Structures are given as C-alpha cells and as structure tokens.
C-alpha cells in the first residue's frame, strides 16, 4: 500500500489508546498530530476557567506521550489546516466526531471543502458507545425517556466496539511550527488552582489510574455510596471522558471484562450511568439548543426572578443552607461537585430562589472540570423540570432532609464549611434551629461567622409551586 501523510486533528480525544481516528491515520503512513484551540467555532462557548486549566495539563500529558511532537495552534481551524496540508504534503485528514451543533457545522464544512480539493477525509466515533443517529424507536423517531432509550434502544443495538490498544505512530517533524502550550494562555493569572492540583491528574495516565482505583472496590458499593458526598463513592471520570483521555468504551469493557456475568448492583448502576451520559448526547443531538432553550416549551413563560445578590451568594456558598454552601465551595475549590449535591444546589437555585436554570448552567460551565455541553445542559434541564425525562417541577429537594439523609454526621458540611464544625450533628444542617447556647458553645454567631438563610425553605417551596401552577394553567 502506498503511504500517505496524515493530519490527526485532536479535539476532545486527547489520548493514544482506543483512538479510532489516530489508528486510521497511523495505518496510512506518517502522522502530523495537531491540536487547534478553536477561537472561531467556540467563541460563544468559550471554555470556563476550570476547563482551561484542565486542557492545559491534558495537552502537556498528550504531548509527552507523543514524544513532544504535538503541534499546537490557535485560531480558525479551516485556514490553519489548509496551511498545514500544503506545508507537510498531507493527503489524509482524520478526526473523531463532536456532537455540538456548531462543531457539526464546522466539521461538515471542512470535510466538504477538503474532499473537493482531493484529500481523503475520515471521521470516527471516538466518544460514545452508541451515536445518536444509531438509536431510534421502531417508527424512526427519537426517544424522549431514558429507560426505553437505554434498554430498548442501546442495549438492543449492536454492542459498542471493543477498545483498541495504542497504535505505532510515526510522526512528521513539525519543529519550528506552532505554539508552545503555554502560549495558549490557559492557566489562571491568579493562582486559584491549588485545590484542582490536589484533586486531579489530567491526562491519559490519570484517567487509567482513576478507573483502576474505582474498579478495584468502590464500584461494588456504587449503588449506595454514590449518594454519600463525604466519601469517594463515584468514579470521578467525568473530566477524563469529556476531554477524551479515556473512551467510554474503555470504561464499559473494563467493567464488563472484570465483572461480566456477575450479579452486582453497583456494576449495573455504573453502566446505566454511562448510559445517562449517552442519553445527554442524544438529547443534545436532537435538541441543538439544549444549552439555552427549554425542551418543554411551556417553561418559556416561567416567571423567573432577577436577584443578582442571591445569585452571587449561591455562587460563593454563602446562602446560609449548609449542604448547599458546602457543595458550592467544593465546586469552587476542586472543580468538582458530588452528583447528589449537584441536584440539591440546582433545585435550590431554580426552585427556592426561583432563578433561571441557565444561570446555574453558566456557573457550572465556568467552574467544573467536567463542564460538558451535553451533560451539563441536560442535567440542569432535568433538575429544573423543563428537559426530556426531567424530574417533575413539583419535586423540590429539601436541602435539610437531603443533608440529614446523605450526610448524617455532617462530615461533608464540616469539610467545606469548617466554621460550623463544632456544631452538634443535630443542628449541622439547620443551624438556625440551634439554641443560642449551642451556637455560642460552637463559636457560631449567625450573620457573623456563618450567614443566616437567604430564603425560607417552606415559603420558597410554596412560591415555586404557585409559579409552576400558573404556567401549567396558562399552557
């Protein structure tokens, strides 16, 4: 076979193992591995601070794995790729598909343009177990509810491809071209990232370590432990999946290969959670404006409040509701928030504060290391009650009861709200109910050491339900 020079265009697939596009490129001949920080397509969805931090370190890891041969660029991909094609005598361009509407539009345009110029252009599924266009109902329409989507659609479809090992890659010499990773200016000017450094190891090796640790024990307790924020009962693979440092196929088959055939609740629950990630991408594909537009149109008339002070206090973990504040502080400090707590803080913002879910989505987008358009948007619409297969709007999480049930001894709250750490467990989730003598003994003065609640939980719940009833009657 005649060899051909290829561009492997890395995007959200920053790994060497189980990378279909890289495997294809390596088979053609010499490979030019390229990453482009797209300043054109993503200008309206600029990366949040935590995502920028992660991307910097992930690119450094990928570059090391490629022997320092990753070519890094910044700008509009189409003209940059054309210049590289001419400079390196490229005949083949390959990438793994993205599923956001603007990325699909960009990739379609580039593929058509380069194909007309006589190049071979190939795209692959490197991110999902089942692509959205692969799963439909018998009548060809898309699913709108998770359980039938997953069980009747996904599990009844041909199984996902089995992961491939790292290919032998011979790289083209690009010395003298491109930027240093530091020149992308992704790291913060002010060093707020110490908690991220202590929590994460971005890159393919970090992803593999995280998965191995999870499969080595926590997965067997996952069904129950995933609800306890004070322990590491979840996989915490979200950022690694988002940046493609590990394919979902790798996690899926590593789980099946280790536990396949065993009747383990935690294993089944974990696999179904991977299915929820698939469903989020499915919803995004069929609802391209998922990030900004209610799936349930009746919510377009919802009477959201405007309260910049309440929003800021929610963002900074100063609401006076301990489990909410602990979650928001964990997010700020680590770029992560426990999934159970995400539902609680989301419900509090949307229902108790009656603030638009899109404000929460934007804050999470800036602060989460796993800020993913599909998962973040679908989850916020789920909590708000305006998405597909969403939690009913009248399901308002009571943060006190949630805290007492899932953080019984207040360990999570005490970690992120240390000013409350001397309070007895009886009052750790509702310090406003503590007698003055108990507060004094714990060294807590509400309104001074810790905020008084910014909203009455019972009254705000009634207000939210009345607003929902008004919209429902009008629709």
C-alpha positions as CSV (number, residue, x, y, z in Angstrom):
1,X,0.0,0.0,0.0
2,X,1.2,3.5,-0.9
3,X,2.0,5.5,2.2
4,X,0.3,8.9,2.8
5,X,1.0,11.7,5.2
6,X,-1.9,12.3,7.6
7,X,-3.1,15.0,9.9
8,X,-4.6,13.6,13.1
9,X,-6.7,16.5,14.4
10,X,-7.1,16.1,18.1
11,X,-10.1,17.7,19.7
12,X,-11.9,16.1,22.7
13,X,-10.0,12.8,22.3
14,X,-6.7,13.6,24.0
15,X,-5.4,10.0,24.2
16,X,-3.4,7.4,22.2
17,X,-5.2,4.2,23.3
18,X,-8.5,3.4,21.6
19,X,-8.5,6.4,19.4
20,X,-10.1,5.4,16.1
21,X,-9.0,8.4,14.1
22,X,-5.4,8.0,15.3
23,X,-5.5,4.3,14.4
24,X,-6.6,5.1,10.9
25,X,-4.0,7.8,10.5
26,X,-1.2,5.6,11.7
27,X,-2.1,3.0,9.1
28,X,-1.8,5.5,6.3
29,X,1.8,6.5,7.0
30,X,3.5,9.3,8.8
31,X,1.2,11.4,11.1
32,X,1.1,15.1,12.0
33,X,-0.6,15.3,15.4
34,X,-2.4,18.6,15.7
35,X,-4.4,20.4,18.3
36,X,-6.1,23.7,17.4
37,X,-7.6,25.9,20.1
38,X,-10.6,26.9,18.0
39,X,-11.3,30.6,18.5
40,X,-13.9,30.8,15.8
41,X,-16.4,28.0,16.4
42,X,-16.3,28.2,20.1
43,X,-16.3,31.9,20.5
44,X,-19.8,31.9,22.1
45,X,-19.0,28.8,24.2
46,X,-15.6,29.9,25.5
47,X,-14.0,27.4,27.9
48,X,-14.6,28.1,31.5
49,X,-11.7,28.6,33.9
50,X,-11.6,25.1,35.2
51,X,-11.8,23.6,31.7
52,X,-8.9,25.8,30.5
53,X,-6.8,24.6,33.4
54,X,-7.6,21.0,32.6
55,X,-6.9,21.4,28.9
56,X,-3.5,22.9,29.6
57,X,-2.4,20.0,31.6
58,X,-4.1,17.4,29.4
59,X,-2.3,18.8,26.3
60,X,1.0,18.6,28.2
61,X,0.3,15.0,29.0
62,X,-0.6,14.2,25.4
63,X,2.5,16.0,24.2
64,X,4.7,13.9,26.5
65,X,3.1,10.7,25.3
66,X,3.8,11.8,21.7
67,X,7.4,12.4,22.4
68,X,7.0,16.2,22.3
69,X,5.6,16.0,18.7
70,X,2.1,17.6,19.3
71,X,1.7,20.6,17.0
72,X,-0.4,23.2,18.9
73,X,-2.1,26.1,17.1
74,X,-4.7,28.7,17.9
75,X,-7.3,30.2,15.5
76,X,-9.9,29.2,12.9
77,X,-9.3,25.5,12.0
78,X,-10.1,25.6,8.3
79,X,-7.3,28.0,7.1
80,X,-4.9,26.6,9.6
81,X,-5.5,23.0,8.4
82,X,-5.1,24.2,4.7
83,X,-1.7,25.7,5.6
84,X,-0.6,22.5,7.2
85,X,-1.8,20.4,4.2
86,X,0.4,22.5,1.9
87,X,3.4,22.7,4.2
88,X,3.6,18.9,5.0
89,X,2.3,17.4,1.8
90,X,-0.8,16.0,3.5
91,X,-3.1,13.6,1.7
92,X,-5.3,12.4,4.6
93,X,-7.1,14.3,7.4
94,X,-8.8,12.5,10.2
95,X,-10.6,13.3,13.4
96,X,-13.1,11.9,15.9
97,X,-16.6,13.4,15.8
98,X,-18.0,16.1,18.1
99,X,-21.8,16.4,18.6
100,X,-22.4,20.0,19.4
101,X,-24.3,21.8,16.6
102,X,-21.6,24.4,15.9
103,X,-18.9,21.6,15.8
104,X,-21.0,19.6,13.4
105,X,-21.4,22.6,11.1
106,X,-17.7,23.3,11.3
107,X,-16.6,19.8,10.6
108,X,-19.1,19.3,7.7
109,X,-17.8,22.4,6.0
110,X,-14.2,21.4,6.4
111,X,-14.8,17.9,5.3
112,X,-16.6,19.0,2.1
113,X,-14.0,21.6,1.4
114,X,-11.0,19.3,1.7
115,X,-12.7,16.5,-0.1
116,X,-13.3,18.8,-3.1
117,X,-9.6,19.5,-3.1
118,X,-8.9,15.8,-3.5
119,X,-7.9,14.9,0.1
120,X,-9.2,11.8,1.9
121,X,-11.1,13.0,5.0
122,X,-12.3,10.5,7.6
123,X,-14.2,11.0,10.8
124,X,-14.9,8.4,13.5
125,X,-16.9,7.8,16.7
126,X,-14.3,8.1,19.4
127,X,-16.6,9.5,22.2
128,X,-19.8,7.5,22.5
129,X,-20.9,3.9,22.9
130,X,-23.8,4.5,20.6
131,X,-24.0,7.5,18.3
132,X,-27.3,9.5,18.4
133,X,-28.2,8.7,14.8
134,X,-27.8,5.0,15.6
135,X,-30.6,4.7,18.2
136,X,-34.3,5.3,17.2
137,X,-37.7,4.0,18.0
138,X,-39.2,1.4,15.6
139,X,-41.0,4.3,13.8
140,X,-37.7,6.1,13.3
141,X,-38.4,8.9,15.9
142,X,-36.1,9.7,18.7
143,X,-36.6,8.5,22.3
144,X,-37.6,11.1,24.9
145,X,-37.4,8.9,28.0
146,X,-34.2,7.4,29.3
147,X,-35.2,3.9,30.3
148,X,-36.7,2.8,27.0
149,X,-33.8,4.6,25.2
150,X,-31.2,2.7,27.2
151,X,-32.9,-0.7,27.4
152,X,-34.9,-1.0,24.2
153,X,-32.6,1.2,22.1
154,X,-29.0,1.0,23.3
155,X,-28.9,-2.5,24.8
156,X,-30.8,-4.0,21.9
157,X,-28.5,-2.4,19.4
158,X,-25.2,-3.9,18.2
159,X,-22.7,-3.8,21.0
160,X,-20.1,-1.0,21.2
161,X,-16.8,-1.6,19.6
162,X,-14.1,-3.2,21.7
163,X,-11.2,-0.8,22.6
164,X,-8.0,-0.9,20.6
165,X,-4.5,-0.6,22.0
166,X,-2.1,2.2,21.3
167,X,-1.0,2.2,17.6
168,X,2.5,2.6,16.4
169,X,2.7,6.2,15.3
170,X,5.5,7.7,13.2
171,X,5.2,11.4,13.5
172,X,6.2,14.1,11.0
173,X,8.8,16.6,12.1
174,X,7.0,19.9,12.8
175,X,9.8,21.6,14.6
176,X,9.6,25.4,14.1
177,X,5.8,25.4,13.6
178,X,3.1,26.2,16.0
179,X,3.0,27.4,19.6
180,X,4.1,26.3,23.0
181,X,1.2,25.1,25.1
182,X,1.9,27.9,27.5
183,X,1.2,30.4,24.6
184,X,-2.4,29.3,24.6
185,X,-2.7,31.2,27.9
186,X,-5.0,28.6,29.5
187,X,-3.6,28.8,33.1
188,X,-5.1,31.4,35.5
189,X,-3.2,34.7,36.1
190,X,-4.1,34.4,39.8
191,X,-3.2,31.1,41.4
192,X,-6.7,29.8,42.4
193,X,-6.0,26.3,41.2
194,X,-4.3,24.7,44.2
195,X,-7.4,22.6,45.0
196,X,-7.6,21.4,41.4
197,X,-3.9,20.3,41.5
198,X,-4.6,18.4,44.7
199,X,-7.7,16.6,43.3
200,X,-6.9,15.8,39.8
201,X,-4.3,14.3,37.4
202,X,-5.3,15.3,33.9
203,X,-4.2,13.1,31.0
204,X,-4.4,9.5,29.8
205,X,-2.4,8.1,32.7
206,X,-4.5,9.9,35.3
207,X,-7.7,8.6,33.6
208,X,-6.4,5.0,33.7
209,X,-5.4,5.3,37.4
210,X,-8.8,6.7,38.3
211,X,-10.6,3.9,36.5
212,X,-8.4,1.2,38.1
213,X,-9.0,2.7,41.6
214,X,-12.7,2.7,41.0
215,X,-13.0,-0.8,39.7
216,X,-10.8,-2.1,42.5
217,X,-13.5,-1.8,45.0
218,X,-15.8,1.3,45.1
219,X,-17.8,0.1,42.1
220,X,-19.2,-2.8,44.1
221,X,-20.6,-0.2,46.6
222,X,-21.5,2.3,44.0
223,X,-25.3,1.9,44.1
224,X,-25.4,3.2,47.7
225,X,-22.1,5.1,48.1
226,X,-22.6,7.3,45.1
227,X,-25.2,9.2,47.2
228,X,-22.8,9.9,50.1
229,X,-20.9,13.1,49.4
230,X,-18.4,12.7,52.2
231,X,-16.8,9.6,50.6
232,X,-15.3,9.0,47.2
233,X,-18.0,6.6,46.1
234,X,-18.2,7.8,42.4
235,X,-15.8,7.2,39.6
236,X,-14.9,10.9,39.1
237,X,-14.2,10.0,35.4
238,X,-16.3,12.9,34.0
239,X,-13.4,15.2,33.1
240,X,-11.4,12.4,31.6
241,X,-14.4,11.4,29.4
242,X,-15.1,15.0,28.4
243,X,-11.5,15.5,27.1
244,X,-11.3,12.0,25.7
245,X,-8.4,11.0,27.9
246,X,-10.3,7.7,28.2
247,X,-13.0,6.5,25.9
248,X,-16.3,5.4,27.4
249,X,-15.7,2.1,25.5
250,X,-12.6,1.5,27.7
251,X,-14.6,2.1,30.9
252,X,-17.5,0.0,29.6
253,X,-15.5,-3.0,28.6
254,X,-13.0,-2.8,31.6
255,X,-16.1,-3.1,33.8
256,X,-17.6,-6.0,31.8
257,X,-14.3,-7.8,31.5
258,X,-13.8,-7.7,35.2
259,X,-17.4,-8.2,36.4
260,X,-19.2,-9.6,33.4
261,X,-21.8,-12.3,34.3
262,X,-21.7,-11.3,38.0
263,X,-24.9,-10.1,39.5
264,X,-23.6,-6.9,41.1
265,X,-25.9,-4.0,41.7
266,X,-23.1,-1.4,41.7
267,X,-21.8,-2.6,38.4
268,X,-25.2,-2.4,36.7
269,X,-25.8,1.0,38.2
270,X,-22.5,2.3,37.0
271,X,-23.1,1.0,33.4
272,X,-26.5,2.7,33.4
273,X,-24.9,5.9,34.5
274,X,-22.7,5.7,31.4
275,X,-26.0,5.2,29.6
276,X,-27.2,8.5,31.1
277,X,-24.1,10.2,29.6
278,X,-25.1,8.7,26.2
279,X,-28.6,10.0,26.7
280,X,-27.4,13.5,27.3
281,X,-25.5,13.5,24.0
282,X,-28.6,12.0,22.4
283,X,-30.7,14.9,23.7
284,X,-28.2,17.4,22.6
285,X,-28.0,15.9,19.1
286,X,-31.8,16.1,18.7
287,X,-32.1,19.4,20.6
288,X,-29.2,21.5,19.3
289,X,-30.1,24.5,21.5
290,X,-30.2,22.4,24.7
291,X,-27.9,24.7,26.4
292,X,-30.2,27.7,26.1
293,X,-33.7,26.6,25.1
294,X,-36.2,24.7,27.3
295,X,-37.0,21.3,25.9
296,X,-40.5,21.7,27.4
297,X,-41.7,24.9,25.7
298,X,-44.3,25.7,28.4
299,X,-41.3,26.8,30.6
300,X,-40.6,29.6,28.2
301,X,-43.2,31.6,30.1
302,X,-41.9,30.8,33.6
303,X,-41.7,33.8,35.8
304,X,-38.0,33.7,36.8
305,X,-36.8,36.2,39.3
306,X,-33.9,38.5,38.9
307,X,-31.8,38.7,42.0
308,X,-28.1,39.3,41.4
309,X,-27.4,39.3,45.2
310,X,-29.0,35.9,45.8
311,X,-27.2,34.5,42.7
312,X,-23.8,35.7,44.0
313,X,-24.4,34.3,47.4
314,X,-25.3,31.0,45.8
315,X,-22.2,31.0,43.7
316,X,-19.9,31.7,46.6
317,X,-21.5,29.3,49.0
318,X,-23.0,31.9,51.3
319,X,-26.7,31.0,51.3
320,X,-26.9,30.0,54.9
321,X,-28.1,26.5,53.9
322,X,-25.1,24.3,54.9
323,X,-25.4,21.4,52.3
324,X,-25.8,24.0,49.5
325,X,-22.9,26.1,50.7
326,X,-20.7,23.0,51.1
327,X,-21.4,21.9,47.5
328,X,-20.8,25.3,46.0
329,X,-17.5,25.6,47.9
330,X,-16.4,22.2,46.9
331,X,-17.1,23.2,43.3
332,X,-15.0,26.4,43.6
333,X,-12.1,24.7,45.4
334,X,-11.8,21.5,43.4
335,X,-13.6,21.9,40.1
336,X,-16.0,19.1,41.1
337,X,-19.2,18.7,43.0
338,X,-20.7,15.4,44.2
339,X,-23.6,14.4,41.9
340,X,-26.2,14.1,44.7
341,X,-25.2,17.6,45.9
342,X,-25.5,18.9,42.3
343,X,-29.1,18.0,42.3
344,X,-29.6,19.7,45.7
345,X,-27.9,23.0,44.8
346,X,-29.6,23.0,41.4
347,X,-33.0,22.6,42.9
348,X,-32.3,25.3,45.5
349,X,-31.3,27.8,42.8
350,X,-34.2,27.1,40.5
351,X,-37.0,26.5,42.9
352,X,-36.1,28.0,46.3
353,X,-34.5,31.1,44.7
354,X,-36.6,31.0,41.5
355,X,-33.6,31.9,39.4
356,X,-33.3,30.8,35.8
357,X,-31.5,27.4,35.4
358,X,-29.3,28.9,32.7
359,X,-27.6,31.0,35.3
360,X,-26.6,27.8,37.1
361,X,-25.6,26.1,33.9
362,X,-23.2,29.0,33.2
363,X,-21.7,29.0,36.6
364,X,-21.1,25.2,36.4
365,X,-19.6,25.7,32.9
366,X,-17.0,28.0,34.4
367,X,-16.2,26.1,37.5
368,X,-16.5,22.4,36.6
369,X,-13.5,20.4,35.3
370,X,-16.1,18.2,33.6
371,X,-18.0,21.1,32.1
372,X,-19.6,19.2,29.2
373,X,-22.3,20.8,27.0
374,X,-24.4,17.7,26.8
375,X,-24.2,16.5,30.4
376,X,-24.3,19.9,32.0
377,X,-27.2,21.2,30.0
378,X,-29.3,18.0,30.2
379,X,-28.7,17.8,33.9
380,X,-29.7,21.4,34.6
381,X,-32.9,20.9,32.5
382,X,-33.6,17.7,34.4
383,X,-33.3,19.5,37.8
384,X,-35.4,22.4,36.5
385,X,-38.1,20.1,35.2
386,X,-38.0,21.6,31.7
387,X,-36.0,18.9,30.0
388,X,-36.7,15.5,28.4
389,X,-37.5,12.8,31.0
390,X,-37.0,15.5,33.7
391,X,-37.7,15.4,37.4
392,X,-41.2,16.8,37.9
393,X,-41.1,20.5,38.7
394,X,-43.0,19.9,41.9
395,X,-40.2,17.7,43.2
396,X,-38.4,20.3,45.3
397,X,-35.3,18.9,47.1
398,X,-35.4,19.8,50.8
399,X,-31.7,20.6,51.4
400,X,-32.1,19.9,55.2
401,X,-33.6,16.5,54.7
402,X,-31.1,15.7,51.9
403,X,-28.2,16.6,54.2
404,X,-29.6,14.6,57.2
405,X,-30.1,11.6,55.0
406,X,-26.9,11.5,52.9
407,X,-24.5,13.4,55.3
408,X,-25.8,12.1,58.6
409,X,-22.8,13.1,60.6
410,X,-22.2,16.3,58.7
411,X,-18.7,15.3,57.5
412,X,-19.2,16.8,54.1
413,X,-20.5,20.1,55.5
414,X,-17.7,20.3,58.1
415,X,-15.1,19.8,55.4
416,X,-16.3,22.7,53.3
417,X,-18.0,24.8,56.0
418,X,-15.4,24.5,58.8
419,X,-17.0,27.4,60.7
420,X,-19.8,25.0,61.6
421,X,-17.6,22.1,62.5
422,X,-18.2,22.4,66.3
423,X,-22.0,22.2,65.9
424,X,-23.7,19.0,67.1
425,X,-24.9,16.7,64.3
426,X,-28.4,17.5,65.3
427,X,-28.0,21.1,64.0
428,X,-25.3,20.8,61.4
429,X,-27.8,21.0,58.6
430,X,-30.1,23.6,60.2
431,X,-28.0,25.9,62.4
432,X,-30.9,28.4,62.6
433,X,-32.8,25.9,64.8
434,X,-29.9,25.6,67.3
435,X,-30.4,27.3,70.7
436,X,-28.3,30.3,71.3
437,X,-26.4,28.4,74.0
438,X,-25.5,25.7,71.5
439,X,-24.4,28.2,68.9
440,X,-22.3,30.1,71.4
441,X,-20.6,26.9,72.6
442,X,-19.8,26.1,68.9
443,X,-18.4,29.6,68.4
444,X,-21.1,30.4,65.8
445,X,-23.0,33.7,65.5
446,X,-25.4,33.5,62.6
447,X,-25.0,36.5,60.4
448,X,-21.4,36.9,61.5
449,X,-19.5,33.6,61.4
450,X,-22.0,31.9,59.1
451,X,-24.8,33.5,57.1
452,X,-28.5,33.4,58.1
453,X,-30.6,31.6,55.4
454,X,-31.3,33.9,52.5
455,X,-34.7,32.3,52.0
456,X,-37.3,30.5,54.0
457,X,-37.3,26.9,52.7
458,X,-41.0,26.3,53.2
459,X,-42.3,29.6,51.9
460,X,-40.0,29.5,48.9
461,X,-41.2,26.0,48.0
462,X,-44.8,27.2,48.1
463,X,-43.8,30.2,45.9
464,X,-42.2,27.9,43.4
465,X,-45.2,25.6,43.2
466,X,-47.5,28.5,42.7
467,X,-45.4,29.8,39.8
468,X,-45.4,26.4,38.2
469,X,-49.2,26.0,38.6
470,X,-49.6,29.4,36.9
471,X,-47.5,28.4,33.9
472,X,-49.3,25.0,33.7
473,X,-52.7,26.6,33.7
474,X,-51.7,29.1,31.0
475,X,-50.2,26.4,28.7
